[in-house]
Amino acid sequence: MRVFSSFEKVVLAAVADIDLNRARTVAKEYGVTKTFTDYSKILEDPSIGAVSICTPTTTHWKIAEEAVDSGKDVFVEKPICDTSEQARLLVAKAEREGVKIMPGHIERFNPGVRRIKNLLNEGALGEIVLLFAKRVGRWPDRIGDVGVIKDSAIHDLDLTRYLIDEEPVSIYAKAGSLGHRYEDFAEIIIGFPGVKTAFIESNWLTPRKIRRMIVTGKEAIAELDFLSQEVVLEDASGVTKMESTWVEPLMLEIKHFVDCLLGEADPIVTGFDGLKALEMAELALEASSTGEVVHL
């Protein structure tokens, strides 16, 4: 609500929350006149063109499908759905209905990720050999209806496809739970064509929050701190800290969604990307369960 309200071309029409007091508090803060406990009231309003779904993962499919059926364009937080089967149906339906759907893979909009993408496009790193991502910290303060792989590691699963720009060919994982209902730690190895490999470490156990990525190429190494957005490049000439200005990724993400709705931009992340990231998460869970490498 805060970010959407900052754009002149956006009119906030209504807010729905199962807690009516919460809905009214947020609506008052951002000058919204309509509040509901039943989200379907929003979908019934023909004057509303798009919806943002920021609900627990297990509710995404039902709400997003109904939104598509009502002809609304959809921004839905990651993961796009609870299962890849649901996501596949949702993406296909949105395409049939001519409705835009964008999953909230916010790290694609992190300025540091964009710098690394540019380095790769320019050939500054050479061919990727290894992509390492570390996303650890304590249990997040939100509803926990999925484990760390679908909730947290999925950011980096998506980024492996985005940065390597190829589809994975194999996935192996170790995961388990030391204190939560679902898995709270995972180590995932993803094979890509040729020598390219990705390794993802994710947990809800580490006392200090760490969000880091290292991309090793044949010519250079780039290291990113997702939180500070700083990128350090190391090549034969030495170590260089790249110039950077911190920008809120959520602001960039929502602006992009709005630009896509207005026809002013082509989507950086699509429903298909959300589906692929979710498929990879499910295969990591499968590999962890069987102890076998899953070949795609």
N, C-alpha and C positions, 0 to 999 in steps of 0.2 A: 504494500500500500504506500509506504514511504517513497519508494523509488518510482512507481507508476505516477504518483502525484506530482513528481518533479518535471514531467514532460508536458509542454503546452498543448500538444496534439492529443493528449489522452484526457478523457473525462471519466472519472471514477463514478460508476452508476449505482453499485450496490455491493454489500458485503454479506456473506453468509458464514455463520459459525454455530456449532451446536450449543455453545455458551452464548446466550443472547446478550448478556452484560458485556462480554468480551467484544462481540460484534458492534454493540452500540458505542463502546469506548473508542474502538478503532475508527468507526464511521465518523464520530464527532471530531476526532483529531484531524481527519482528512476531508471534512466537509461533505460526507456522503449522506444522502437522505434516506436511502432504503436499506433496511437490515432484516435479515431472515435467519431462522434456525434451519430452514429447509432449503438447500441449495437449488432444488428444482424450480423454485420461484424465480431465480435468476435466469435459468434456461428457458423459461416460458416468456420472458420479456423480449419481444422482437427488436427493441431499440438497442439492445446490448449486442455488440459485435464480437467480443472476445472475452474469455475467462482465464483466470490464473488459478490453478489447482495446487494448493499448498497443504495437502492433507496427508495422513499416514499412507504408506506405500500400498497396503492391502486394499485401500479404497480407490486407488487411481483408476483402475480399469472401469469400474462401474460409473464413476463420475465423468471420466473423459469420454466414454462411449456415449453417454447421454448428451454430453455437450456437443459431440460431433453430430449426433442425430438431430440436435436442435439447430444445426448450422453455424455454431459458434467456432471461431478460431480458438486454439487451445495452447496455453503454456502450462506444462505440467512438470512438477518437480521430479528429479531423478529418484529411483529408477522409474522409467516411463510407466511400467506396470509391475505387478507382483510376479508374473510369469511371462516367459517369452511367447507362449501360446496366446496369451491375452494381448501382448504387444503386437504380435503379428496381425491379429484380427483388427486391432485398433488402427494401425498404420494403413492397412488395406482399406478399411472403411473410410478413413480420412481422405485417402486418395480418390476413392470413388465419389465421395460427396464434394470434392473440391475444397476441402477445409484444411487450413494450415495447422500443423501440430508441431510444437517445439519442446523437447525435453530439457530440463534444467541442468545440463552438463556445464556448470559454471566455470570450470577450470579452463575450458577452451577460450574463455574471454579474459583470463588472467594475462596482463601485459607481459609477464615474464615468459609465459608459454608462447605468446606471439613472437617474442624475440627469438626463442629457440626455433620456432617454425621458420622464421625468416633466415636464420643461420643455416638451417638444413636446405631450404630452397636455394640459397646462394651457393651451396656446396662448401661452406666454410668448415664444416665438421668432417666432410668426406662421408663415405658410406657408414651407416650406423652399424656398430657391432653389438652394443649393449645399451639398453635403457633401464635404469634402476630408479624405482620410486619408493619412497618411505612416507607413509601416512599413518601416524600413530598418535595416541593421546588417551585421555580418560573417556569414559562413557559419556556420550553427548546428552544434553538436557532436552530430550524430546521423546516422543513415543517410539518404543523399540519393537516394531513388528517384523523386522528383518534383521539379519546378522550383519557383521562388519563387511562382508564381501559385497552384498547388494547395496549397503548404505554408504560405505566409505571407499573401499577398493575400486568400486565401479567408476569413480572419477579417473583413476589411473588406467583401468582397463580401456576406457574410452580414449584416453590420451595416447595409448600405445598405437592404436589404429590411426589416429589423427596425425601423429608425428612420424611414424614409420611409413604411413601411407600405403600399407598393404594389409591383406587379411591374414590372420594367424592360421597356422597349420597344426599346432598342438598346444595343449594346456596340461600342466601338472600342478598339483597344489597339496599343501598340508594345512589343515585348519582344525580348530576345536574350540571348546568353551571352558574357561577357567572360572567363570563367575556370572555368566549371563545365560538367558534362555536359549539364544542362538549363538552361533560361533562368534567369538570375540577376538580371535587372532587368526591370521592367514598369511601364508607365504606362497606366492603364485609364480610359476615360471611359464612363460609363453614363447613358443617357437614361431618364428616367421620365416619366410623363404630365405634361402642362403644362410649367411652367418648370423643374421639378426635375431637377438633374444631380448626379452623383457623380463625383469624380475620385480615383483611388487611385494612389499612388506606392509601389512596393515594390522592394527590392533586397537583395542579399547583398554589397554592395560598399562601403557607407558605413562609415567607421571607427568612428563613434559610433552606438550604438543609440538610435533615435528611434521612439517610438510616440505619434502625435499625431492628433487629429481636430478639425476646425473645422466647425461647422454654422452656415451663414448663413441666417437667415430674414428675412422682410420687416420684422420688428419688432426683432430682436436677433440677436446672434452669441454662440455658446457654443463655447469652446475646451477640449478635454480632453487631458490628459497621461495616457495609459493606465498608465504606470509609477507615477506618484505618485497617480493617481486624482483629481487636482485638476481642478475645473471652474471656468472664469472666464466670467462672463456680462457682456456689454457691450450696453447699450441706451441709449436717449435720456437716461436719468438718470445714466449713468456706467458705471464698471467695478466689478464685484463678484466677489470670490473666494468661492465658495460653501463653506460649512462641510463638512468631510469627515473621515471616519475610515478609515484604510487597512484593508482586509480582503482576505485572500488569495482571489482569484477561484476557484482550484481547490477551496478548501474550500467555497465557496458552490455551485459547480457539482456536486460530488459529493454534498453534502447534498441538493441538489434532486433528483438522481437517486434517492437513497435514499428521499426523501419521496414521489416518484412511485411507486416500487415498493410502498410501504406504503399507497398510496391517499390520502396526505395532501396532495398537490399535483397540479395539472395541469401538464404539461410546458411549459416556456418555449421550449424548442427541440426539434423533432421530427425524425424520420427524413426527412420531407418537406422540412423546412428544410435538412437536410444535402444532400439531392438537389438542391434549387434552387441552393444555393451552388456545388455541383460543376458543375452545368450552366452557370452563369455563368462559372466558371473555364475550362471547355472552350471556350465561345464567345469568351472573351478570347483564348485561344490561337489559335483559328480566325481571328479578326479580325487578330491580329498576323501570322499566316502569309500571309493573302491581301491585307492592306493595305486591306481594305474594311470598312465598317460592317456589323455583323450586326444585322438587324432580327428581333426576336422575335415 
